[in-house]
Amino acid sequence: MVERLYRWCGLAPIIFGLWLSACSDPATESASGHPVPQDLQTFDDGKTDGYGFNPADLMDDDLFVDATYLSAEEIQAFLEESPYGHRSFLADVSDGGTTVAEYIAETAIRFQINPLVLLVKLQVESSLIYRREEPSDRLMMHAMGCGCPDGDPECRFAPKGLFPQINCAARLFRNYLIQMENTGRSVSGWGPGIGRNTSEGERIVPASNATAALYTYTPWILPGTGGNWLFWNVTRRFSWQLLRDRPNHHWVGGPCVTNEDCPFAEGLCTTSIMDGAGAAGFCTRPCETVCPDSKQPHTQVTTCVAASEFGLEMETGFCTSRCSGVEGDRVGHCPYATICQNAARPDSERAPRFACVFGDDIADAQETDENIPEPHGG
């Protein structure tokens, strides 16, 4: 049995646990296998764009609140084929006819928190994704470590049970975000751009609301051993598994039908800015000179191309995926119905760059491509 204590996070335990804190103390973890050895190995997600662990930038805000990132079916498939090479016992757990996968997806929508965050927290707090068989009742009762402040080892005011714990964690994360929206900081003082010491005494200035929320929940860094380093590392492992067959998922270059399939800042589906592009498009966003890249695995480097490449007459450019530089290349490099070609930039003085754009043969591409990708998670 894994017995854990939780540190005080500066959050008063109001009766019935309405605003209870959830801050794990790594010093009290037992020798029963938590965290699992695989999670303590820095995971190589195949990204070559230089993104490494930055304790001040754990997750982008858009990703943290992307509630439709995974469907219940996709979560179920993930539990049946976990990143640890075996089926998680959670794949077969249900309550009142509702599976764990369904409950996570529903809770994510209810509180507008990415279901990936909840999956990662289940693993970081209690290694439940890894486990083949159901663990002790105590571990299941406090699966997310939610509502267990220091001084209350029995977690008297914490909601008990797997589903109540998932709900508790999602609700706390949403409450933290609401507090930051209203006051600039969470109830324990964490906020974007606000310097604060972690529980090991390291000064951190969170770069995002998401990062501040994660430190409110667990105020530790602990590189290589636990804390928010562990959250970052497990997120990469889980994302790599989940997105293997979903290139550019919910990002520039990812498949879409409507703008809702592109839930990031200024995200648009090409079907909304182009007439006659067909029912399937890809995600983009306006740009002037450069485009941001995603830290998530299985995402391509982006580039800003002129609106004329989309058949539009305007000075604003649009983001798309960079590609191999092989004219006409479609396989494995460019989204559906686009080709790799030398594309003009919004600034005419900047040299053209190979990018995925709609070519003159778009109609032929739509007629010949048999497997049209569908947006995921929505």
C-alpha positions in Angstrom: 0.0 0.0 0.0 1.3 3.5 -0.9 0.7 5.8 2.1 1.1 9.5 1.5 0.9 12.7 3.4 0.2 16.1 1.9 1.7 19.5 2.6 -0.2 22.6 3.5 -0.5 24.9 0.4 -1.7 28.0 2.1 -5.3 27.0 1.5 -7.8 26.9 4.4 -9.8 23.7 4.6 -13.3 25.1 4.5 -16.0 22.7 5.8 -17.0 19.9 3.4 -13.7 20.3 1.5 -15.0 23.0 -0.8 -11.6 24.6 -1.2 -9.3 21.9 0.1 -5.7 21.8 -1.1 -4.0 18.8 -2.8 -0.2 19.0 -2.5 1.8 15.8 -2.4 4.8 15.6 -0.1 7.4 13.4 -2.0 9.4 12.8 1.2 6.7 10.5 2.6 6.4 8.2 -0.4 6.9 4.5 0.5 9.2 2.0 -1.2 6.2 0.2 -2.8 7.0 1.3 -6.3 5.7 4.9 -6.6 6.7 6.5 -8.8 7.3 3.6 -11.1 10.8 3.3 -12.5 9.8 4.1 -16.1 8.4 7.5 -15.0 11.7 8.5 -13.5 13.5 8.0 -16.8 13.5 11.2 -18.9 11.3 10.3 -21.8 12.5 11.0 -25.3 9.4 12.1 -27.2 11.3 12.5 -30.5 11.0 16.2 -30.6 14.1 17.9 -32.1 13.0 21.5 -31.7 14.9 22.1 -28.4 12.0 21.9 -26.0 13.2 20.6 -22.7 12.1 20.8 -19.1 11.4 24.4 -18.0 10.1 24.5 -14.5 8.5 27.9 -15.1 6.6 26.7 -18.3 5.1 23.3 -17.6 2.1 23.5 -20.0 0.5 26.0 -22.4 -2.8 27.4 -21.3 -4.6 26.4 -24.5 -3.6 22.8 -24.0 -4.4 22.8 -20.3 -8.1 23.8 -20.9 -8.6 21.8 -24.1 -11.5 19.8 -22.8 -12.2 18.0 -26.1 -8.6 16.9 -26.5 -9.6 13.2 -26.0 -12.9 11.4 -26.4 -14.0 8.7 -24.1 -13.3 6.2 -26.8 -9.7 7.4 -27.2 -9.2 7.4 -23.4 -10.5 3.8 -23.2 -8.1 2.7 -26.0 -5.2 4.4 -24.1 -6.1 2.4 -20.9 -6.3 -0.8 -22.9 -2.9 -0.2 -24.5 -1.0 1.9 -21.9 2.4 3.4 -22.5 3.8 0.8 -20.1 3.2 -2.1 -22.5 0.2 -3.6 -20.8 -3.5 -3.1 -20.1 -4.3 -0.8 -17.1 -6.8 -2.2 -14.6 -8.7 1.1 -15.0 -9.8 -0.1 -18.5 -12.2 -2.5 -16.7 -13.4 -0.2 -13.8 -16.8 1.3 -13.9 -19.3 2.8 -11.4 -23.0 2.7 -12.0 -22.5 1.7 -15.6 -20.0 4.6 -16.3 -16.5 3.6 -17.2 -13.4 5.5 -16.0 -12.8 6.7 -19.5 -16.3 8.0 -19.8 -16.1 9.7 -16.4 -12.8 11.4 -17.2 -14.2 12.7 -20.5 -17.4 14.0 -18.9 -15.5 15.6 -16.0 -13.1 17.3 -18.4 -16.0 18.9 -20.3 -17.8 19.8 -17.0 -14.8 21.8 -15.7 -13.1 22.6 -19.0 -9.8 20.9 -18.2 -7.9 18.7 -20.6 -8.5 15.0 -19.9 -4.8 14.5 -20.5 -4.1 16.5 -17.4 -6.4 14.2 -15.4 -4.8 11.0 -16.8 -1.4 12.3 -16.0 -2.4 13.3 -12.4 -3.8 9.8 -11.9 -0.4 8.4 -12.7 1.7 11.0 -10.9 -0.3 10.8 -7.7 -0.9 7.0 -7.4 0.5 5.2 -10.5 -3.0 4.0 -11.4 -2.5 4.0 -15.1 0.5 1.7 -14.7 -1.2 -0.8 -12.5 -2.4 -4.1 -13.9 -4.6 -5.0 -10.8 -6.7 -2.8 -8.5 -4.6 -1.5 -5.6 -5.5 -1.1 -1.9 -8.8 0.6 -1.0 -6.8 3.5 0.6 -5.0 4.3 -2.6 -8.2 4.2 -4.6 -9.9 6.4 -2.0 -7.3 9.1 -2.5 -6.3 8.5 -6.0 -5.6 12.1 -7.0 -4.3 13.2 -3.6 -7.1 15.8 -3.6 -8.3 17.3 -0.3 -5.6 16.0 2.0 -3.8 18.9 3.7 -1.0 18.4 6.1 -2.2 17.7 9.6 -5.1 15.6 8.4 -3.5 12.2 7.4 -6.9 10.6 7.4 -8.1 13.2 4.8 -11.4 13.6 6.8 -12.8 16.3 4.6 -11.6 14.8 1.3 -14.0 13.2 -1.2 -13.3 9.5 -1.1 -13.3 7.2 -4.1 -11.8 7.2 -7.6 -14.6 9.1 -9.3 -15.0 11.7 -6.5 -11.2 12.2 -6.5 -11.1 12.8 -10.3 -14.0 15.3 -9.9 -12.2 17.0 -7.0 -9.0 17.5 -8.9 -10.7 18.9 -12.0 -12.8 21.2 -9.9 -9.7 22.5 -8.0 -7.9 23.2 -11.2 -10.9 25.1 -12.6 -11.2 27.1 -9.3 -7.5 28.0 -9.5 -7.9 29.3 -13.0 -11.0 31.3 -12.0 -9.1 32.8 -9.1 -6.2 33.8 -11.4 -8.7 35.4 -13.8 -10.3 37.4 -11.0 -7.2 38.4 -8.9 -4.1 37.4 -10.9 -3.2 34.6 -8.6 -4.5 31.4 -7.0 -5.6 31.1 -3.4 -2.0 30.1 -2.4 -0.4 33.0 -4.3 0.7 31.4 -7.5 0.0 33.3 -10.7 1.5 34.0 -14.1 4.4 36.4 -13.9 4.5 36.3 -10.1 7.7 35.0 -8.4 7.2 32.5 -5.6 9.2 29.8 -3.9 8.5 26.1 -4.3 8.4 23.8 -1.3 12.1 23.0 -1.9 12.9 26.7 -1.9 13.4 27.3 -5.6 12.2 30.6 -7.0 9.7 30.1 -9.9 7.9 32.7 -12.1 5.2 30.8 -13.9 4.9 31.6 -17.6 1.3 30.5 -17.8 -1.9 30.1 -15.8 -1.6 26.4 -16.3 1.9 26.3 -14.7 0.7 28.4 -11.8 -2.3 26.0 -11.3 0.0 23.0 -11.3 2.2 24.6 -8.6 -0.8 25.4 -6.6 -1.8 21.8 -6.6 1.8 20.4 -6.1 4.4 23.1 -5.1 7.4 21.0 -5.9 9.8 20.8 -8.8 12.0 17.8 -7.9 13.8 17.2 -11.2 14.3 13.6 -11.9 12.4 12.4 -8.8 8.9 13.7 -8.6 6.8 16.8 -8.3 6.1 18.9 -11.4 9.1 17.4 -13.2 7.3 14.1 -13.0 4.1 15.7 -14.3 6.0 17.1 -17.3 7.8 13.8 -18.0 4.7 11.6 -17.7 2.8 14.1 -19.9 5.4 13.6 -22.7 5.2 9.8 -22.3 1.4 9.8 -22.4 1.2 12.3 -25.3 3.6 10.4 -27.4 1.4 7.3 -27.0 -1.9 9.1 -27.5 -0.8 11.1 -30.5 1.1 8.5 -32.5 -1.7 8.3 -35.1 -2.9 12.0 -34.7 -0.2 14.2 -36.2 -0.7 17.9 -35.3 -3.6 17.0 -33.1 -5.6 20.2 -32.2 -2.8 22.2 -33.7 -1.7 24.0 -36.9 -1.8 21.4 -39.7 -4.2 19.1 -37.8 -7.5 18.0 -39.5 -10.6 20.0 -38.9 -14.1 20.7 -40.2 -15.0 23.8 -38.1 -13.1 26.3 -36.0 -14.1 24.4 -32.9 -11.7 21.7 -34.0 -8.8 24.2 -33.6 -9.0 25.1 -29.9 -5.9 27.3 -29.6 -5.3 31.0 -29.6 -6.8 32.5 -32.8 -7.3 29.0 -34.2 -9.2 28.7 -37.5 -10.1 25.9 -39.8 -9.2 26.6 -43.4 -12.8 25.7 -44.3 -13.9 29.0 -42.5 -11.6 31.2 -44.5 -11.7 29.6 -47.9 -14.7 29.1 -50.2 -15.0 25.7 -51.9 -12.2 24.0 -50.0 -14.4 21.0 -49.3 -15.7 19.5 -46.0 -12.2 18.7 -44.7 -9.5 21.3 -43.9 -6.6 21.8 -41.6 -6.1 24.1 -38.6 -4.3 27.4 -39.0 -4.1 30.9 -37.4 -3.4 34.4 -38.7 0.3 35.5 -38.6 2.5 38.4 -39.7 6.0 36.9 -39.9 6.3 33.9 -37.6 4.2 31.2 -36.1 4.5 29.4 -32.7 5.4 25.7 -32.5 3.8 23.2 -30.2 5.7 21.4 -27.4 3.6 18.3 -28.0 5.1 15.3 -29.8 4.0 14.4 -33.3 3.6 18.0 -34.3 5.4 19.7 -37.1 7.4 22.9 -37.2 5.2 25.7 -38.5 5.7 28.6 -40.8 3.9 31.8 -41.9 2.8 32.0 -45.5 1.1 34.7 -47.5 -2.7 34.8 -47.6 -2.5 34.5 -51.4 -1.4 30.9 -50.9 -5.0 30.4 -49.5 -6.5 32.2 -52.4 -7.1 35.3 -50.3 -6.2 39.0 -50.9 -5.0 40.4 -47.6 -1.8 41.4 -45.9 -2.2 39.0 -43.1 -0.6 35.6 -43.5 -1.6 32.2 -42.2 0.2 29.5 -40.3 0.8 26.1 -41.8 3.2 23.2 -41.5 6.7 23.2 -42.9 7.5 20.3 -45.1 10.3 18.3 -46.7 11.0 20.5 -49.6 10.0 17.8 -52.1 7.6 19.3 -54.6 4.2 17.6 -54.6 5.0 15.6 -51.5 1.9 14.5 -49.6 2.9 11.3 -47.8 3.7 11.8 -44.1 4.4 15.5 -44.4 1.4 17.6 -45.3 -2.3 17.5 -44.2 -5.0 16.2 -46.3 -5.5 17.9 -49.7 -2.4 20.0 -49.4 1.0 19.6 -51.1 4.5 20.7 -50.3 5.6 23.6 -52.4 7.6 26.8 -52.2 5.2 29.2 -50.7 5.3 33.0 -50.6 5.8 34.8 -47.2 3.6 37.7 -46.1 6.7 40.0 -46.3 7.7 39.9 -49.9 11.3 40.6 -48.9 11.5 37.3 -47.1 12.5 34.3 -49.2 9.8 31.7 -50.0 9.8 28.6 -47.8 8.6 25.0 -48.5 5.2 24.7 -46.7 2.0 22.7 -46.9 -0.5 24.7 -48.9 -3.5 24.1 -51.2 -2.1 23.5 -54.7 -3.8 23.9 -58.0 -4.7 20.2 -58.0 -6.7 20.4 -54.8 -9.8 19.1 -56.5 -7.9 16.1 -57.9 -6.5 15.5 -54.4 -9.9 15.4 -52.9 -11.1 12.9 -55.5 -8.2 10.6 -55.2 -7.5 10.5 -51.4 -9.5 7.7 -50.0 -8.8 8.1 -46.3 -9.9 11.5 -45.2 -8.7 12.2 -41.7 -11.3 13.2 -39.1 -10.8 15.6 -36.2 -10.1 13.8 -33.0 -11.4 14.5 -29.4 -14.3 16.6 -30.4 
